[in-house]
Amino acid sequence: MGIDIIFKIAGIGILIAVLNQVLKKAGSEDHAMITTIAGLVVVLTMVIGMISKLFNEVKTVFKLY
């Protein structure tokens, strides 16, 4: 877990931002909002998984079973 996860999140953000702008210009604002929410859910899922791993590591270090 290094800098690659930051690049993944940034890549998803850039992709979603571009897709959002394209859909808004095409007049499909509903699809643009759904795409933005889907991107947010994907990134939050990745972050929640990383936080879970962090808590497990902290429990292991301090032996808080």
DRENKE-987074 format. One line per 8 residues: their letters; for each residue x, y, z of N, C-alpha, C, O. Coordinates in steps of 0.02 Angstrom, whole numbers, plus 50000, padded with zeros to 5 digits. Layout:
// residues N
A = X Y Z X Y Z X Y Z X Y Z  ...
***
This chain:
// residues 65
MGIDIIFK = 50043 49941 50000 50000 50000 50000 50045 50061 50000 50069 50083 50053  50056 50088 49943 50100 50146 49937 50068 50201 49897 50009 50217 49905  50109 50229 49854 50085 50286 49815 50039 50264 49759 50003 50305 49730  50038 50200 49742 49995 50176 49688 49921 50186 49704 49882 50200 49658  49901 50180 49767 49831 50191 49785 49812 50264 49775 49755 50279 49757  49858 50310 49787 49845 50381 49776 49835 50394 49702 49791 50432 49683  49876 50363 49660 49868 50371 49588 49802 50340 49564 49771 50368 49519  49782 50284 49593 49718 50254 49574 49660 50300 49590 49615 50310 49549
IAGIGILI = 49660 50328 49650 49606 50373 49671 49606 50436 49628 49553 50460 49608  49666 50463 49614 49670 50523 49572 49646 50507 49501 49611 50548 49471  49664 50449 49475 49642 50430 49408 49566 50423 49404 49535 50445 49356  49537 50392 49455 49464 50386 49456 49432 50455 49460 49383 50468 49426  49461 50499 49500 49434 50567 49506 49436 50605 49441 49388 50638 49422  49492 50601 49407 49499 50636 49342 49451 50606 49291 49418 50644 49254  49446 50540 49288 49400 50508 49241 49328 50528 49254 49291 50543 49208  49308 50528 49317 49240 50546 49335 49226 50619 49319 49172 50637 49296
AVLNQVLK = 49275 50663 49332 49266 50734 49317 49257 50747 49243 49214 50786 49223  49297 50714 49202 49291 50722 49129 49224 50694 49105 49190 50725 49065  49207 50634 49129 49143 50604 49109 49084 50647 49130 49035 50653 49094  49089 50676 49190 49037 50720 49215 49027 50780 49169 48971 50798 49152  49082 50811 49148 49078 50870 49105 49050 50852 49036 49010 50889 49007  49071 50795 49010 49045 50773 48944 48970 50761 48948 48933 50781 48903  48948 50728 49000 48877 50713 49006 48836 50776 49017 48780 50782 48992  48863 50824 49055 48827 50887 49065 48821 50926 49000 48769 50955 48986
KAGSEDHA = 48875 50927 48961 48872 50963 48897 48824 50929 48848 48796 50963 48805  48815 50864 48855 48769 50828 48811 48697 50836 48834 48650 50814 48800  48687 50869 48892 48620 50880 48916 48592 50824 48959 48532 50823 48973  48633 50779 48979 48611 50723 49020 48637 50732 49091 48682 50696 49114  48608 50780 49126 48632 50796 49193 48615 50741 49244 48652 50733 49293  48561 50705 49233 48545 50650 49278 48598 50595 49276 48619 50569 49328  48619 50578 49215 48671 50527 49208 48737 50553 49237 48776 50514 49265  48750 50617 49230 48812 50646 49257 48813 50640 49333 48864 50624 49362
MITTIAGL = 48756 50653 49365 48753 50648 49438 48761 50575 49460 48795 50562 49510  48729 50529 49425 48735 50458 49442 48807 50434 49434 48832 50395 49474  48840 50458 49381 48910 50439 49370 48954 50466 49426 48999 50431 49449  48942 50527 49447 48981 50557 49502 48971 50518 49567 49019 50505 49603  48909 50501 49581 48895 50463 49642 48927 50393 49639 48953 50369 49689  48925 50362 49581 48956 50296 49574 49032 50300 49585 49061 50257 49617  49063 50352 49558 49135 50362 49569 49151 50373 49642 49200 50347 49668  49109 50411 49676 49118 50423 49747 49112 50359 49787 49151 50347 49833
VVVLTMVI = 49064 50317 49770 49055 50253 49804 49115 50208 49794 49137 50175 49841  49142 50207 49734 49201 50165 49720 49260 50188 49761 49295 50147 49791  49272 50253 49764 49329 50279 49802 49319 50268 49876 49366 50249 49911  49259 50280 49901 49245 50268 49972 49254 50195 49991 49277 50180 50046  49235 50150 49946 49246 50079 49959 49320 50062 49966 49340 50023 50009  49360 50092 49922 49432 50082 49926 49460 50109 49991 49502 50077 50023  49438 50168 50011 49464 50200 50072 49442 50161 50134 49481 50153 50180  49380 50137 50135 49356 50099 50192 49396 50035 50200 49411 50014 50256
GMISKLFN = 49413 50003 50145 49454 49943 50148 49523 49958 50177 49550 49919 50216  49552 50015 50157 49617 50034 50184 49613 50050 50259 49659 50033 50296  49560 50083 50280 49552 50099 50351 49543 50035 50392 49568 50030 50448  49507 49987 50364 49499 49923 50398 49566 49888 50408 49580 49861 50462  49608 49889 50356 49675 49859 50362 49716 49896 50414 49754 49865 50452  49710 49962 50417 49747 50002 50466 49726 49983 50537 49770 49974 50580  49661 49977 50550 49638 49958 50617 49662 49889 50636 49679 49877 50694  49663 49843 50588 49688 49776 50603 49762 49777 50620 49784 49741 50665
EVKTVFKL = 49801 49819 50586 49872 49825 50602 49882 49855 50671 49926 49834 50708  49842 49905 50688 49847 49936 50755 49829 49886 50809 49862 49883 50860  49777 49845 50797 49759 49793 50845 49816 49743 50853 49829 49719 50908  49848 49726 50798 49903 49678 50801 49962 49707 50839 49994 49672 50878  49977 49771 50828 50035 49801 50861 50023 49806 50936 50069 49791 50975  49964 49825 50957 49950 49835 51028 49918 49774 51060 49904 49774 51120  49906 49722 51021 49877 49659 51044 49813 49671 51083 49805 49650 51140  49766 49707 51050 49701 49722 51080 49648 49675 51054 49606 49695 51014
Y = 49650 49614 51075 49602 49564 51050 49539 49570 51089 49491 49533 51076
***
